[in-house]
Amino acid sequence: MLRSHPGLQAPEYYVPGLSADHVSERYGIPIEEIAKLGSAENPHGASPLAKQAVKEHLEALHLYPSWTADSLRQKIAAKYGFEYPQVICGSGETEILSLITRAFCPPGDKIQMPGPCFPIYHLFAEAEGRLPVLVHEATDRQSMAIDVDTYIEAIQSDTRVVYITNPHSPSGTWLEESEVRRIIESAPNSLVVLDEAYVHYSNTAGYISLAHEYENLVVLRTFSKAFGLAGLRIGFGIAHPQIIESLLAVKPTWNMGQLQIVGGIAALDDDQHVETTVKTIMNNRDYVQTRFDDLDRFRMISNSHSNFFLVEILDSEINSTEVFEGLLERGVVVKDGSVSFRGLEDRFLRCDVNFQQHMDRLVDGLADLP
Ligand SMILES: Cc1ncc(COP(=O)(O)O)c(C=O)c1O
C-alpha cells in the first residue's frame, strides 16, 4: 500500500458539532425541540437577499466562474474600503487557512496559535508537515483571556505564521486594538493572521482597517456566521497585494462556484439580516448569563464577545463527556471541550448563544443532570 507523507501517518480530523437530525433520530426527540448549540450557526438562518440571488442564478450553472471570484472581490473591496487586488475569496475561511499554511510556512517551520484555539489551525499545520505551536501558558484558566506578553514571548525566528482570533474561539474573549497591534509589530518576520470570523458579535467594526497599515497582516472573515451562509461556503482575506498574489498561486483554480459568488455579493447588502442576528445574540448572551446564576455546579465564562461561551464544570465528580452525553439525551447539542479543543481537557463545554428557549433548554438540562 502506498504511504502518504509522514505528517499523515496518523491523521486527526475535525470533529464537527452533531446535527439536529442525528440527535433527533438517536434519542427519539422531535427535531423542533432540539437545541443545536455546537456549530455557532445563525439562529435566523441564511440572509434572505443571498437566498434570492442564489435562486435567480441557477441558469448560470453550466458556466465556469471567474477563477478569482472577481465580482465578489470587487464588492468586498468596495464594502470595506480596499482595492480588489487586496482581497482573496475562499470556500469558507477554512480554505484560506490552508492556503496560508502552504504559502507562508515551509515544511518543518512553526505556526503559532493560542491554546486552545480553532482546531483547523493545528490540524492543517500537522497534515501539511508544519509544526503547530499552541501557547497554552498565554491563556489564563480563570478568565480564558490571552496574555499578550506571554504570547509575544513565544514567537521565534522560525515562526512563520502567528494566529490571533478576535473574538477568540472557544472563549469569545476580546483583544483591544493596541494589543493586536503589539502582536503584529512583534512578529515582523511572520505573517500575522487576524481571524475575525465572529467580529459582528463584538458589535464593533473590528480591525480590518489595520490591513492598510501592516504588510505582515492578513485579516480573515467569513459569511458563515452573521450572514448565515455556513452551507454556501464563503470566506475572504484582506492583505497587501503581494500576500494575496502568493495565496492565489496555491489556490485551487475555480474554488468559488457561481452560487457562492452571487450569494456573497447579495449578502453584503443585507444589513438588516446582520442587525437582527447581532441583536438576538447580544440579548440572549446577557439572558443566559442571568440564568447561569442559578447553577452551582457550572460556571459560564463571562465576557464573551461572540455567539458562544465556555462553561466550566465545577463539580469534580463529572467530566465534560458525561455532561455532553447527558445534555444530548435531553436534546441539547454542545461541544465537548475534551474532544473538540486541544488543551481544554475535560472541564469545559463550548455552547452557542441562540434563541431564548434554547438557552433555557441548555440551563434546564444542566440543572437536571444527576
Ligand atoms: C475561529 C474560526 N475561524 C474560522 C471558521 C471557519 O469559517 P468558515 O465556515 O468560513 O470556513 C470558524 C468556524 O467555526 C471558526 O470558529
The ligand as an ORCA input file, in Angstrom:
! r2SCAN-3c Opt
* xyz 0 1
  C     -12.376     30.915     14.588
  C     -12.952     30.363     13.332
  N     -12.413     30.709     12.160
  C     -12.911     30.237     11.001
  C     -14.004     29.377     10.986
  C     -14.470     28.788      9.695
  O     -15.234     29.568      8.947
  P     -15.728     29.095      7.523
  O     -17.086     28.499      7.704
  O     -15.751     30.361      6.756
  O     -14.770     28.109      6.949
  C     -14.604     29.000     12.166
  C     -15.742     28.089     12.131
  O     -16.346     27.646     13.026
  C     -14.043     29.496     13.380
  O     -14.563     29.116     14.551
*
